[in-house]
Amino acid sequence: TGYYLERNVNGAKDYFNRKIKFVTEQMEKIQKIASEKSKLREVVMDMMEVKLDHQLAAIQQQQAEAEAVKAKAAAADGM
């Protein structure tokens, strides 16, 4: 930045202690947010998995019904 500040030892300690406290607080906030986002991601993934399972079950049911109709039609043609 091209500038510097002269402080006595106590002033410098105070300054850096405040900086450490600030950075620590920011890290804690970020960790909390990351944890919440991770939980939300897991919930979304679970919901997507449930929806996918329902869609697959519906497709399988439609295929089974279509095969049953074909089998019934084939049996009727055979008579």
N, C-alpha and C positions, 0 to 999 in steps of 0.2 A: 504494500500500500504506500510505501514511501514515507512513512512517518513513524515516530516512536514516542513513547510516553515515559517520563521518569517518575518513579514511585519509590517510596521507602519500602522496606521489607514487609512491614505490617500491611501497608496498602496493597502491595503485590499479592501477599497471601490472601487477603480478603477478596481481591479481584478474582484470583484463580479459584478460590473456594466457591464463589458465586457462579463462576463459569462451570465448574464441576457439578454443582447442584443443578444448574439449568440443563446441562447436557444429560445428566442422569434422569431428570424429570421427563425430558423429551424422549429418551430411550424407553422409559416405562410406558409413556403414552403410545409409542409406536408398537411396543410389544403387545399392549392391550388391544390395539386396533388390529394387529396381525392375527392375534388369537381369535378375535370376533370374526374376522374375514374367513379364517380357516374353518370355523364352525359353520358359517353360512355356506361356504363352498361344500362342506360335507352334506348339509341339509339339501342343497340343490342337487348334488350328485345322487343322493338317496331318492329324491323325488323323480329325477330323470330315469333312474333304474326301475322304479315302480311303474312309471308310464310306459317304458319300453316293454316290461314284462306283460302289461295289459295289452299292448298292441300286438305283441307276439302271440298271446293267447287268442286274441280276436282273429288274427290271420289263420292260425291253426284251426280254429273252429270253422271259419269260412271254407277252408280247404276240405275239412272233413265233411261239411254239409254238401259241398260241390261233388265230392266223390260219392256220397250217399245218393245224390240225385242221379249221377251217372250210372251207378249200379242198379238203381231202381228202373231207370230207363232201359238199360241193357236187359234186365230181367223181363220187362214188359215186351220188348222186341222179340225175345226168345220164346214167348208163349204163342 
